[in-house]
């Protein structure tokens, strides 16, 4: 399965393999201009379902936006 939940679980499994605490995972959420309130609610649902204890909302930097645009991802 693809999506944010799968990505979070993948990162948590990597932390398990490295002997790190899942609780230390930090998720930075950078919604784009086209993101709706509903999109943000879905993301926060995944945070809750996957028990991510540390997360923050932030704007993408110009460099991050340029890299996404270069990959064809509209931000």
Buried (B, 14 or more C-beta within 10 A) or exposed (E): EEEBBEEBBEBBEEBEEEEEEBEEBEBEBBBEEEBEEEEEEBBBEBBEEBEBEEEEEEEBEEEEBEEBEEEEEEB
